[in-house]
Amino acid sequence: MNISFRWLARHVDLDGLTPADVANDLTIHTAEVEGVEPFAPHLADVVVGHVVERERHPDADKLNLCRVDIGPAGSGELLQIVCGAPNVDRGQRVAVARIGTRLPGGIKLKKSKIRGVESQGMICSLRELELGDDHSGIWVLPDDVTLGVDVSTACGLDDHVIEIDNKSLTHRPDLWGHRGIAGEIAALRGRKLRPLDFGLPKTKGGDPYPVRIETEGCSRYIGLAIDGLKNGAAPAWMRHLLLAVGQRPIDLCVDLSNFVMLDLGQPNHLFDRRRLSPEGIVVRDAHEGETMATLDEVERRLGPEDMLITSGGEAVAIAGVMGGEASKVTADTTELLLEVASFHPTTVRRTSARIGLRTDASARFEKSLDPTLPAKAAAHLVNLLREIQPDVSFPRPPGDVGSWKDPACKVTLRPERVRAILGADIPDDDVATKLESLGFGVKRAKASWTVSVPSARATKDVGIEEDLIEEVGRLYGYGEIDERVLQADIVPPPRDDRRALVRTLQDRLSGAALYHEAMTHTFHSDELLAALKLADEPHLEVRNPVIEGYRSIRRSVLPSLVSLLAHNRRQRAEFRLYEIGKGYRPETANEAGEPREVHELALVHGRAADERKGTFPDGLFHHMQALVADLVACADRAMPAWERGGSDEAPSVFHPGKWIVAKGRDGEVLARVGELEPGLARDLGLEGELASEVALAEVSLDALLVAEAQPLVYRPIARFPAVKVDVAVAIAENVSAGDVAAAIEGAGKGLVDRLDLFDLYRGENLGAGRKSLAYHVSLQAADKTLGEKEIQKFLGRVERAFERLGGELRRDTAPPTG
Amino acid sequence: MKAEDLDRLQAEACDAVRAGATKDELRRIEREHLGKGGVVADILASIPSLEPAERRAVGQGANRLKQAILAAIEARENELDAEALAAERKAEGFDASLPPPALERGALHPVTRVTRELEDIFTSMGYRVLDGPEVELDYYNFEALNIPKDHPAREMYDTFWCGEGENLLLRTHTSPVQIRALQKLEPPFRAIVPGRCFRNETVDASHEHTFHQMEGLVVGEDITVGHLIGTMKTFLRELFQRDLEVRLRPGYFPFVEPGFELDARCPFCEQGCSVCKRTTWIELCPCGMVHPAVLRHGGVDPERYTGFAFGLGLSRLVMLRYRIDDIRQIMAGDVRFLEQFA
């Protein structure tokens, strides 16, 4: 909301205060100020000129050649200005932009020739100065303005605008007008608000203007008939104040209505009474499908949850939101109906949200306005109007109907509690004074006071003791409160296993594993879900996505990282990313309706396909498998056995033939490792130059937390040296490395200490369908150094074990070393 | 053999040794003189054929010759070692300006880095770290926080609504965990809640629909606004490693009363800069004394306990700390961004 400094001065003496002082007062004690700006700074360089001569342009009928005196602002010589406006004439006071003046929009005026005649400036219209819409001619100033001064000073436009964040006024309906803000300044500076006349003028006798309320959404409606209006321009002072706060002046009726709203915070409406039925006003809920055209010339479709102002059965306004086109005031309007009402905040808010029309009026009504305010606002408007047009008259008493009660209330306040909450030693007297300066009544007793809350503060904001404590605190100034250190027993906070686990994993991944931690959005796009063939899985959806189609809340974290593969491969030949995050499973919601939350670690490792050096041990799949096992170990958990994943149960992002799974004690999935599904790789654009080898993994942190503990325990260093022997087998493809390893371990009879596969080879010399696996085997006995005899026995057993698998021990490997 | 012959032999041999350029050459000289069939061996072999009177002198002469050669070789070897070391130390051809290789490193996300920093500061002051669901119930996100249905303050939170009814949403702040904490924990307690939050905002360089916050909640007997100020100053001192002036101004949040906005002096300037929008203050976090209605929703007696709460903008702190100028990068998962935080 914009607050004009000059406007404030109508309500409180601002002598000795700058706009910056006022802004600072409000910032520290009242609300959030977003900025203080001079109003129309471009006017500072536009000066008052006097048109000394006007004649026809020698070469253009429609152009005038003027000689303009700008007094002390000029060099002493008259300016020659070519002006196209029809209304320019000798003797006028006008607004002159000189060569070098910057006009709104940033254009700098240059010396120019118009139809061969030099023009040394410009006589401006209101529109050119952004002071109105009028561009039919130049802006003619009053005759008494001083020659040569800037028009901003000359016409009372030297104002400052203080912009206040509306959100910070959500709870203060009383501050939605200048008088409310002025009241804050008065309280803060110990000044008094200037009195305003809230008395309605005398009306003619007879029946009050007929008003009937048929809905609970309206608690008060004042309808006042006004006759003898001559619509036209509002007075300059009013137009200028409206301009300063960003309101476009229209005509007297519209400007006056807006002025009163921005002055007191009470929305109101002026109808052209000739367009209303003589039966007066009925406030009622709309019928289903009822339509009306609002002032912005939009046809609105309404329903029973919306509230209408009607006359003779026809809707003439949407209550609290906007008036109707048909009954709007026009240039020839002479008979008015003034509406000032109290509408229910929720009703207005819902209608405004539903039809997508937020207005200055609806914003105020939804904050819970003071129901005593309409009478004051009606009087204020009428009194202003009578100052401007003393001839207006009031043919009958106002209709003032509705059932409302004054919200003014009493709240108990313990001054001791004020001190206890604020942590400041504020004396009783100060507590009372501060409240009183804000319009609260204070009745002191020993420990428990009774504070009367004025109606303007009681609608929503102030209802409990803490609210009053805030009032005292903000006036006292929070900056005056001394800082204090918390006192508590010295005990460590309880251990949080989940958080400790997350830190352990992050440290290992971002450290030794050389992974980068990513954070990605919780949403999956329809497009991604379709590409990943996940669209059929149950996803919780947001109803109002930021971007259409970007609405599914992820079940798992891994797809988010998969969606980033192509982008990151474009940047780097190799990358490793992980994310620890949450997924949501709506099909297993609890009683309260909360979907089950899963905590997951997702990993991706991609690199250009041509970087691939061999299938083993360099393949990314194997790296990923090793990494996951390492993570489980560093989390002090036992790594369950890996199982080959079935092709028909592969999660859609995994290669159906190249994925493995490890399960926890209860059969829940602890981890999956696999290569990227090859068709998906193509769909994601990982082909051609971006052809990649990609390994993926997901680890359930929930399963990991409950997995069997396996704390790290030191293994004593062997007292006897180990013997190393290399073993290779040529064997059929369908025998797994796991079976071969088991055969070697079995042949070792407990002596095999380490077994490292160092070569996987396929070649013609082995024959089709066969492969060679070569291992470093470390043999170790607890009680002696192993000799050649034991090694040969071991090799013999290995050979027989291999034969049982249909393979043969290859004798062409290096001799054992010790 | 005459003594002069021996002297001549010794002189020749020692000259050869001194001229030896490598250890291999010295070994060769040693072999030629002292090895099988070498000069000394020849002399010794000739002894039996000498007159008995000469034998002793020749024998002694041969031995002296041998010792002299060995000594010369050792001396020359030491010289060669010293020369080699000196040459090594000269480090010829070493170019210290060659570019070092790029190390491969992993990286924590900047939000994790700052979150950890804050967690460490607050846990050192006895706070526990709590977590809460991102898909939240209306009750926790609004209702229990004193923002009932149709409350105008709901306008402040551009809420993502989930599913069918009015029940589920993506939490718009970390504050719902205040209620969960109050319901679960026995006062007095201190807690922080880092986590992601969501608001339906159009995304640009300074707005993201997903961002990180860190809630703080302290509940106990005799907790005052003074404690809130003290806590925030201590925290800022730890974070920026210097004293920063703070100010509280009124702020409206229905779940605190009184409610504040906390500003800190801009840590990056003295006269105003782009970070503080030339005001020398940076808006740090909304905070306030926990509203009695909130305490009651959490099952805590507001007459016995009071408390304060704050909501730090984690994403904003991350941007301030690393001078990130585009908030969209935080959640973009772009390796060019992530790798910078190694």
Interface residues (C-beta under 8 A of the other chain):
Chain A: T27 I28 H29 T30 A31 E32 K167 S168 L169 T170 H171 R172 P345 T346 R349 R350 E366 K367 A420 I421 L422 G423 A424 I464 E466 D467 I469 E470 G473 R474 Y478 G479 I481 D482 E483 R484 V485 L486 A488 I490 V491 P492 P493 P494 D496 R498 R499 R503 Q506 L509 S510 G511 A512 A513 L514 Y515 H516 E517 A518 M519 T520 H521 T522 L540 E541 V542 R543 N544 P545 V546 I553 S560 L561 L564 H567 N568 Q571 R572 F575 R576 L577 E579 K582 Y584 P586 A592 G593 E594 P595 E597
Chain B: E104 R105 G106 A107 L108 H109 V111 T112 R116 T123 M125 G126 Y127 R128 V129 D131 P133 E134 V135 E136 L137 D150 P152 A153 E155 M156 F160 W161 C162 G163 G165 N167 L168 L170 P188 R190 R196 F198 N200 E201 T202 V203 H209 T210 V218 G220 D222 I223 T224 V225 G226 H227 I229 G230 T231 K233 T234 R247 L248 R249 P250 G251 Y252 P254 E257 P258 G259 F260 E261 M289 H291 P292 T306 I330 M331 A332 G333 D334 V335 R336 L338 E339 A342
